[in-house]
Amino acid sequence: MRLVNILNAKPGDVISQTILDSSGNILLREGITLTQRYINKLIDLGIHFIYIKDKLLEDLPHQDHHFLEIKSHTLKALTKATTRIQYNDITEVKNTIMTISELIEYLIENKDVNSMFLTELKTYDNYTFVHSLNTCVLSLFMGIQLCYSKPMLLDLGAGALLHDIGKMKIPQEILNKNGSLTEEEYDIMKTHPEIGYDMIKGASYINERGKLIILEHHERFDGKGYPQGLKGEKISKYARICCITDVYDAIATDRVYRKAFPPNEAYEFILASAGTLFDLELVNIFKNIFSIYSIGMEVKLSNGYYAFVVGNNKGFPDKPKVRIVKDEFGNEIKPYDIDLVKHTNIGIVEIIF
């Protein structure tokens, strides 16, 4: 199972993970052989990366079909809810929140799957839906690390999944502008936390601590965020979690006005902002659950050799287990695995896309 840029996919490659669109519908199933027509269609739909079969990586974990089903249900529910919200109808939001319970059960049982499925989730142009689900999953991982109870996780997940709900009322020409916003446009954009909070403040099926995520996810630990300019622990803890996960996923994703940060640079930005933009204690939690490099990703090592990531080490996000397949001249060699935690003189210098 190898992760490839869709632009580098070739007719004859076999898909190793079922591909969904950003609304949760199946595009191509696992086992389908790619044709040029399929490749062109995936490019047109904004699919950036896919997993294909590779004999060198046959022993890597296969797609978890249970998670695929959960992800599909969640994206479909979120798509339906946000469509209704545009007509001032929030009745479908309750159904969206119900999907989070199944997601929580799955994540509690599969605490080490984040490195694989987060890449899978981050392969779409339709930013809002998939970003909301990414932010929700990352936030739940942090909540699990903090030993939150299931009711607490449900509140955290609901607020994180719906954190950008107010953007449904922001003009599309501002949301999708291909360039920097004017001061006036940015002021309009900054109203979305309050708009979202006002939308759901009367909803009895969302706890207040979940609602505060929607209102406060753009607050910053140093008090320089919006809309209220809250500082430090004046920001609710759930919102302080979402501040981190929202920013990480946002900067690690392509937008119409800029390219995504590479995963290692997005991670370093979060670490560098601890104590200023973000709560230092929670950034340390983020470090413990985070993996920079996705399973099946090709990388170049500091010794010049080429390898695929085959495993991750908790607490050492920049030091995964890798399978070396080429020498420094690009010649294929007999594959062998090393653990970069144990080889401190070797690091990753480049992701090969």
FENSUL-V429564 format. One record per residue. N is the residue number from 0. RES is the residue in one small letter. PHI is phi in whole degrees, 0 to 359 (* if undefined). PSI is psi in whole degrees, 0 to 359 (NA if undefined). NEAR is the number of other C-alpha atoms within 8 Angstrom. Layout:
BEGIN
n=N res=RES phi=PHI psi=PSI near=NEAR
n=N res=RES phi=PHI psi=PSI near=NEAR
END
This chain:
BEGIN
n=0 res=m phi=* psi=109 near=12
n=1 res=r phi=242 psi=136 near=12
n=2 res=l phi=273 psi=124 near=12
n=3 res=v phi=229 psi=149 near=12
n=4 res=n phi=292 psi=135 near=10
n=5 res=i phi=302 psi=332 near=12
n=6 res=l phi=290 psi=341 near=6
n=7 res=n phi=258 psi=359 near=6
n=8 res=a phi=290 psi=151 near=9
n=9 res=k phi=232 psi=149 near=9
n=10 res=p phi=305 psi=134 near=9
n=11 res=g phi=104 psi=338 near=7
n=12 res=d phi=296 psi=144 near=10
n=13 res=v phi=252 psi=127 near=11
n=14 res=i phi=292 psi=130 near=15
n=15 res=s phi=255 psi=352 near=12
n=16 res=q phi=221 psi=129 near=12
n=17 res=t phi=306 psi=137 near=11
n=18 res=i phi=256 psi=126 near=10
n=19 res=l phi=255 psi=155 near=11
n=20 res=d phi=274 psi=179 near=11
n=21 res=s phi=287 psi=355 near=10
n=22 res=s phi=254 psi=7 near=11
n=23 res=g phi=91 psi=6 near=12
n=24 res=n phi=271 psi=144 near=9
n=25 res=i phi=286 psi=129 near=9
n=26 res=l phi=264 psi=305 near=8
n=27 res=l phi=220 psi=136 near=8
n=28 res=r phi=272 psi=156 near=10
n=29 res=e phi=308 psi=135 near=10
n=30 res=g phi=97 psi=349 near=8
n=31 res=i phi=288 psi=137 near=8
n=32 res=t phi=273 psi=128 near=9
n=33 res=l phi=289 psi=141 near=12
n=34 res=t phi=244 psi=168 near=9
n=35 res=q phi=298 psi=327 near=8
n=36 res=r phi=296 psi=316 near=6
n=37 res=y phi=297 psi=316 near=8
n=38 res=i phi=299 psi=314 near=13
n=39 res=n phi=299 psi=320 near=8
n=40 res=k phi=294 psi=318 near=8
n=41 res=l phi=297 psi=320 near=11
n=42 res=i phi=298 psi=315 near=11
n=43 res=d phi=299 psi=328 near=7
n=44 res=l phi=276 psi=358 near=9
n=45 res=g phi=83 psi=20 near=10
n=46 res=i phi=278 psi=119 near=13
n=47 res=h phi=265 psi=323 near=12
n=48 res=f phi=227 psi=146 near=10
n=49 res=i phi=221 psi=162 near=14
n=50 res=y phi=260 psi=132 near=12
n=51 res=i phi=236 psi=159 near=13
n=52 res=k phi=287 psi=143 near=12
n=53 res=d phi=212 psi=126 near=8
n=54 res=k phi=299 psi=332 near=5
n=55 res=l phi=291 psi=342 near=5
n=56 res=l phi=234 psi=27 near=10
n=57 res=e phi=295 psi=337 near=8
n=58 res=d phi=275 psi=356 near=4
n=59 res=l phi=288 psi=155 near=7
n=60 res=p phi=301 psi=141 near=4
n=61 res=h phi=273 psi=170 near=7
n=62 res=q phi=300 psi=135 near=8
n=63 res=d phi=275 psi=109 near=6
n=64 res=h phi=290 psi=336 near=6
n=65 res=h phi=294 psi=315 near=6
n=66 res=f phi=294 psi=322 near=9
n=67 res=l phi=304 psi=317 near=9
n=68 res=e phi=294 psi=317 near=8
n=69 res=i phi=298 psi=314 near=11
n=70 res=k phi=299 psi=317 near=9
n=71 res=s phi=299 psi=313 near=12
n=72 res=h phi=300 psi=316 near=10
n=73 res=t phi=294 psi=314 near=13
n=74 res=l phi=295 psi=321 near=14
n=75 res=k phi=295 psi=317 near=11
n=76 res=a phi=295 psi=319 near=13
n=77 res=l phi=294 psi=319 near=12
n=78 res=t phi=298 psi=315 near=10
n=79 res=k phi=295 psi=317 near=9
n=80 res=a phi=296 psi=316 near=13
n=81 res=t phi=290 psi=330 near=11
n=82 res=t phi=296 psi=317 near=8
n=83 res=r phi=290 psi=327 near=12
n=84 res=i phi=300 psi=326 near=10
n=85 res=q phi=299 psi=341 near=9
n=86 res=y phi=252 psi=24 near=6
n=87 res=n phi=62 psi=31 near=6
n=88 res=d phi=244 psi=112 near=8
n=89 res=i phi=256 psi=14 near=11
n=90 res=t phi=298 psi=329 near=8
n=91 res=e phi=283 psi=348 near=11
n=92 res=v phi=298 psi=323 near=11
n=93 res=k phi=300 psi=318 near=9
n=94 res=n phi=295 psi=325 near=9
n=95 res=t phi=297 psi=316 near=12
n=96 res=i phi=296 psi=327 near=9
n=97 res=m phi=298 psi=330 near=8
n=98 res=t phi=291 psi=340 near=12
n=99 res=i phi=291 psi=329 near=12
n=100 res=s phi=302 psi=316 near=9
n=101 res=e phi=294 psi=321 near=9
n=102 res=l phi=297 psi=317 near=10
n=103 res=i phi=299 psi=313 near=12
n=104 res=e phi=303 psi=316 near=8
n=105 res=y phi=296 psi=313 near=9
n=106 res=l phi=293 psi=325 near=10
n=107 res=i phi=297 psi=322 near=8
n=108 res=e phi=279 psi=338 near=6
n=109 res=n phi=232 psi=69 near=7
n=110 res=k phi=288 psi=348 near=8
n=111 res=d phi=246 psi=21 near=5
n=112 res=v phi=266 psi=357 near=7
n=113 res=n phi=299 psi=325 near=10
n=114 res=s phi=294 psi=332 near=14
n=115 res=m phi=275 psi=307 near=9
n=116 res=f phi=279 psi=343 near=8
n=117 res=l phi=291 psi=325 near=9
n=118 res=t phi=295 psi=318 near=9
n=119 res=e phi=300 psi=323 near=9
n=120 res=l phi=284 psi=340 near=10
n=121 res=k phi=261 psi=33 near=10
n=122 res=t phi=246 psi=25 near=11
n=123 res=y phi=235 psi=153 near=13
n=124 res=d phi=281 psi=332 near=10
n=125 res=n phi=289 psi=94 near=8
n=126 res=y phi=293 psi=312 near=8
n=127 res=t phi=298 psi=310 near=7
n=128 res=f phi=295 psi=309 near=12
n=129 res=v phi=291 psi=323 near=13
n=130 res=h phi=300 psi=319 near=12
n=131 res=s phi=297 psi=318 near=13
n=132 res=l phi=290 psi=318 near=12
n=133 res=n phi=303 psi=313 near=12
n=134 res=t phi=298 psi=320 near=14
n=135 res=c phi=298 psi=311 near=14
n=136 res=v phi=295 psi=314 near=9
n=137 res=l phi=299 psi=319 near=9
n=138 res=s phi=296 psi=319 near=14
n=139 res=l phi=295 psi=321 near=13
n=140 res=f phi=301 psi=319 near=11
n=141 res=m phi=293 psi=319 near=12
n=142 res=g phi=298 psi=321 near=11
n=143 res=i phi=296 psi=319 near=10
n=144 res=q phi=297 psi=329 near=9
n=145 res=l phi=275 psi=4 near=7
n=146 res=c phi=63 psi=34 near=6
n=147 res=y phi=293 psi=146 near=9
n=148 res=s phi=289 psi=167 near=6
n=149 res=k phi=298 psi=319 near=7
n=150 res=p phi=299 psi=322 near=6
n=151 res=m phi=293 psi=319 near=8
n=152 res=l phi=295 psi=324 near=13
n=153 res=l phi=296 psi=318 near=11
n=154 res=d phi=295 psi=317 near=12
n=155 res=l phi=297 psi=313 near=16
n=156 res=g phi=295 psi=320 near=14
n=157 res=a phi=297 psi=313 near=13
n=158 res=g phi=295 psi=320 near=15
n=159 res=a phi=292 psi=319 near=15
n=160 res=l phi=295 psi=326 near=11
n=161 res=l phi=258 psi=12 near=9
n=162 res=h phi=300 psi=329 near=14
n=163 res=d phi=257 psi=20 near=13
n=164 res=i phi=300 psi=331 near=10
n=165 res=g phi=293 psi=342 near=15
n=166 res=k phi=292 psi=344 near=10
n=167 res=m phi=296 psi=342 near=10
n=168 res=k phi=256 psi=3 near=8
n=169 res=i phi=270 psi=135 near=11
n=170 res=p phi=306 psi=137 near=7
n=171 res=q phi=300 psi=328 near=7
n=172 res=e phi=293 psi=338 near=6
n=173 res=i phi=275 psi=313 near=10
n=174 res=l phi=302 psi=320 near=9
n=175 res=n phi=253 psi=19 near=7
n=176 res=k phi=297 psi=132 near=11
n=177 res=n phi=271 psi=71 near=6
n=178 res=g phi=156 psi=178 near=6
n=179 res=s phi=292 psi=145 near=6
n=180 res=l phi=283 psi=147 near=9
n=181 res=t phi=288 psi=167 near=6
n=182 res=e phi=301 psi=319 near=6
n=183 res=e phi=295 psi=317 near=7
n=184 res=e phi=295 psi=321 near=9
n=185 res=y phi=294 psi=323 near=9
n=186 res=d phi=298 psi=322 near=8
n=187 res=i phi=294 psi=315 near=9
n=188 res=m phi=302 psi=322 near=11
n=189 res=k phi=289 psi=355 near=9
n=190 res=t phi=276 psi=351 near=10
n=191 res=h phi=294 psi=329 near=14
n=192 res=p phi=297 psi=317 near=16
n=193 res=e phi=290 psi=322 near=11
n=194 res=i phi=299 psi=313 near=10
n=195 res=g phi=297 psi=318 near=15
n=196 res=y phi=297 psi=317 near=13
n=197 res=d phi=298 psi=327 near=8
n=198 res=m phi=297 psi=319 near=9
n=199 res=i phi=246 psi=7 near=10
n=200 res=k phi=296 psi=336 near=8
n=201 res=g phi=266 psi=2 near=6
n=202 res=a phi=281 psi=118 near=6
n=203 res=s phi=287 psi=343 near=5
n=204 res=y phi=271 psi=5 near=5
n=205 res=i phi=237 psi=123 near=10
n=206 res=n phi=294 psi=154 near=8
n=207 res=e phi=301 psi=325 near=7
n=208 res=r phi=293 psi=333 near=11
n=209 res=g phi=287 psi=320 near=15
n=210 res=k phi=296 psi=325 near=13
n=211 res=l phi=294 psi=335 near=13
n=212 res=i phi=300 psi=316 near=16
n=213 res=i phi=298 psi=320 near=18
n=214 res=l phi=284 psi=325 near=13
n=215 res=e phi=248 psi=7 near=14
n=216 res=h phi=290 psi=350 near=13
n=217 res=h phi=255 psi=8 near=10
n=218 res=e phi=287 psi=155 near=16
n=219 res=r phi=232 psi=150 near=17
n=220 res=f phi=300 psi=332 near=17
n=221 res=d phi=273 psi=3 near=11
n=222 res=g phi=87 psi=7 near=10
n=223 res=k phi=259 psi=19 near=10
n=224 res=g phi=265 psi=196 near=12
n=225 res=y phi=216 psi=161 near=11
n=226 res=p phi=268 psi=347 near=12
n=227 res=q phi=255 psi=352 near=7
n=228 res=g phi=66 psi=33 near=10
n=229 res=l phi=293 psi=153 near=13
n=230 res=k phi=231 psi=141 near=12
n=231 res=g phi=55 psi=228 near=10
n=232 res=e phi=283 psi=1 near=7
n=233 res=k phi=292 psi=336 near=6
n=234 res=i phi=278 psi=133 near=12
n=235 res=s phi=300 psi=148 near=11
n=236 res=k phi=298 psi=321 near=7
n=237 res=y phi=299 psi=319 near=11
n=238 res=a phi=292 psi=326 near=13
n=239 res=r phi=295 psi=327 near=15
n=240 res=i phi=295 psi=311 near=11
n=241 res=c phi=294 psi=330 near=13
n=242 res=c phi=305 psi=317 near=13
n=243 res=i phi=289 psi=309 near=11
n=244 res=t phi=291 psi=325 near=11
n=245 res=d phi=296 psi=312 near=11
n=246 res=v phi=293 psi=316 near=8
n=247 res=y phi=304 psi=308 near=11
n=248 res=d phi=294 psi=325 near=11
n=249 res=a phi=297 psi=314 near=8
n=250 res=i phi=281 psi=342 near=10
n=251 res=a phi=269 psi=8 near=11
n=252 res=t phi=238 psi=139 near=10
n=253 res=d phi=298 psi=137 near=9
n=254 res=r phi=237 psi=168 near=9
n=255 res=v phi=296 psi=335 near=9
n=256 res=y phi=254 psi=358 near=8
n=257 res=r phi=196 psi=159 near=6
n=258 res=k phi=278 psi=155 near=8
n=259 res=a phi=293 psi=149 near=9
n=260 res=f phi=292 psi=142 near=10
n=261 res=p phi=302 psi=151 near=7
n=262 res=p phi=307 psi=320 near=9
n=263 res=n phi=292 psi=325 near=10
n=264 res=e phi=287 psi=323 near=8
n=265 res=a phi=297 psi=318 near=12
n=266 res=y phi=298 psi=314 near=10
n=267 res=e phi=296 psi=327 near=8
n=268 res=f phi=297 psi=317 near=8
n=269 res=i phi=298 psi=314 near=12
n=270 res=l phi=298 psi=317 near=8
n=271 res=a phi=292 psi=338 near=6
n=272 res=s phi=264 psi=4 near=9
n=273 res=a phi=295 psi=131 near=11
n=274 res=g phi=91 psi=344 near=9
n=275 res=t phi=248 psi=287 near=9
n=276 res=l phi=284 psi=325 near=9
n=277 res=f phi=233 psi=157 near=16
n=278 res=d phi=294 psi=122 near=12
n=279 res=l phi=301 psi=316 near=8
n=280 res=e phi=301 psi=319 near=6
n=281 res=l phi=284 psi=330 near=10
n=282 res=v phi=297 psi=322 near=13
n=283 res=n phi=295 psi=325 near=8
n=284 res=i phi=295 psi=316 near=11
n=285 res=f phi=303 psi=318 near=9
n=286 res=k phi=301 psi=323 near=10
n=287 res=n phi=288 psi=335 near=9
n=288 res=i phi=255 psi=358 near=12
n=289 res=f phi=261 psi=146 near=11
n=290 res=s phi=231 psi=123 near=13
n=291 res=i phi=289 psi=316 near=10
n=292 res=y phi=255 psi=130 near=13
n=293 res=s phi=278 psi=148 near=10
n=294 res=i phi=302 psi=134 near=13
n=295 res=g phi=88 psi=359 near=12
n=296 res=m phi=279 psi=137 near=13
n=297 res=e phi=273 psi=137 near=13
n=298 res=v phi=223 psi=158 near=13
n=299 res=k phi=254 psi=134 near=13
n=300 res=l phi=266 psi=164 near=13
n=301 res=s phi=293 psi=342 near=9
n=302 res=n phi=272 psi=5 near=6
n=303 res=g phi=92 psi=348 near=9
n=304 res=y phi=284 psi=159 near=14
n=305 res=y phi=249 psi=143 near=14
n=306 res=a phi=209 psi=167 near=13
n=307 res=f phi=246 psi=142 near=13
n=308 res=v phi=285 psi=127 near=16
n=309 res=v phi=240 psi=355 near=11
n=310 res=g phi=187 psi=163 near=8
n=311 res=n phi=235 psi=157 near=14
n=312 res=n phi=245 psi=116 near=11
n=313 res=k phi=301 psi=130 near=9
n=314 res=g phi=89 psi=351 near=8
n=315 res=f phi=229 psi=69 near=12
n=316 res=p phi=296 psi=339 near=13
n=317 res=d phi=262 psi=7 near=10
n=318 res=k phi=230 psi=72 near=12
n=319 res=p phi=278 psi=176 near=15
n=320 res=k phi=273 psi=137 near=14
n=321 res=v phi=228 psi=157 near=13
n=322 res=r phi=247 psi=111 near=12
n=323 res=i phi=282 psi=130 near=13
n=324 res=v phi=233 psi=344 near=13
n=325 res=k phi=220 psi=149 near=13
n=326 res=d phi=277 psi=186 near=12
n=327 res=e phi=292 psi=347 near=9
n=328 res=f phi=262 psi=3 near=7
n=329 res=g phi=84 psi=10 near=8
n=330 res=n phi=277 psi=137 near=7
n=331 res=e phi=293 psi=138 near=7
n=332 res=i phi=230 psi=169 near=7
n=333 res=k phi=296 psi=121 near=5
n=334 res=p phi=298 psi=143 near=9
n=335 res=y phi=210 psi=151 near=7
n=336 res=d phi=261 psi=142 near=8
n=337 res=i phi=224 psi=155 near=10
n=338 res=d phi=255 psi=115 near=10
n=339 res=l phi=293 psi=342 near=12
n=340 res=v phi=295 psi=325 near=10
n=341 res=k phi=272 psi=345 near=6
n=342 res=h phi=247 psi=78 near=8
n=343 res=t phi=293 psi=344 near=7
n=344 res=n phi=273 psi=358 near=4
n=345 res=i phi=240 psi=134 near=9
n=346 res=g phi=225 psi=177 near=10
n=347 res=i phi=265 psi=129 near=11
n=348 res=v phi=248 psi=345 near=8
n=349 res=e phi=200 psi=142 near=7
n=350 res=i phi=263 psi=131 near=9
n=351 res=i phi=264 psi=109 near=7
n=352 res=f phi=250 psi=NA near=5
END
